[in-house]
Amino acid sequence: MGKIHSFESFGTVDGPGVRFVVFLQGCPMRCLYCHNPDTWSAFEGKEYSAEEVFQEIMKYRNYIAQGGVTISGGEPLMQLDFVIELLTKVKAAGLHTAVDTSGITFSKENAQLLEKFDRLLEVCDLFLLDIKHIDEEKHKQLTGHSSRNPKDFAYYLSEHHKPVWIRHVLMSMTNDEAYLRETRRFIETLNNVEKIEVLPYHSMGTVKYQKMGLAYPLENEVSPLKEETAKALAILEGKC
């Protein structure tokens, strides 16, 4: 059984083509710019079996045939067993599969967990990998966690030649040319990156914080200019 936050039946920004997106509940990170704090708790959401979610997806098969299915969150790999079971069904149905993750739950020291990740690779065609911050201390400030597991996961995917799209949220803490160039050098150590996306910070999630009675941590943050976003992307792509 899996804890589901919500479904999106016509997603266009979470992988190639039109996609059915499953948002899972639960996330260990507390990213300062998070716009979905309602996905944090692993105890919320509605419980579904993998078969129930699969049947919901199949209702839209004709619309997503040239796209596929993306599992997002929250942090979807908190529910790794459920994701593997669901994607096994989706993959068997001939649909493209993707997972949007930070890699925070990965651990190369845990042999039993590694076996599960190896199984995940068999049924996931594409990983949308969020690089929060390349600097260790800044990563902790931004997310509350070390960058070790996400970096290890990136190397793991590279070693297994699994296609990856890198995603990087641009805001004041990450919009620094030195850090962006360091991130580019990290990306250059990977052999599987097909695309890089820079996602400009936005404050559309503030209303959720208000409804949940939470203080919004970035009250004075502003969205980057289009020119700043374009320059950051050019740096990450190695074009300048």
Secondary structure, 3 states (H helix, E strand, C coil): CEEEEEEEEEECCCCCCCEEEEEECCCCCCCCCCCCHHHCCCCCCEEECHHHHHHHHHCCHHHHCCCEEEEECCCHHHHHHHHHHHHHHHHHCCCCEEEEECCCCCCCCCHHHHHHHHHHHHHCCEEEEECCCCCHHHHHHHHCCCCHHHHHHHHHHHHCCCCEEEEEEECCCCCCHHHHHHHHHHHCCCCCEEEEEEEECCCCCHHHHHHHCCCCCCCCCCCCCHHHHHHHHHHHCCCC
